[in-house]
Amino acid sequence: MSQTRMMSGIEAATNVIIGYVLAVLMQLLIFPAVGLDLSLRQAMQIGVAFTACSLIRSYALRRVFNRLRG
């Protein structure tokens, strides 16, 4: 069974949202443990950068693998 475009969009959006929340939470937990203190706002800003990098990486890899598949 193939996935509809709508469900693919919902899956992608859910993945991005969960990834963003995890990035922020992990920063708030890990950064202080290594001596880096940051505010929630700073963690959210860094989370946006991590999320953007993840989206670009995911898109590029998908395109490469689609090209390899032929």
Buried (B, 14 or more C-beta within 10 A) or exposed (E): EEEEEEEEEEEEEEEBEEBBEEBBEEBBEEBEEEEEEBEEEBBBEBBEEBBEEBBEEBEEEEEEEEEEEE
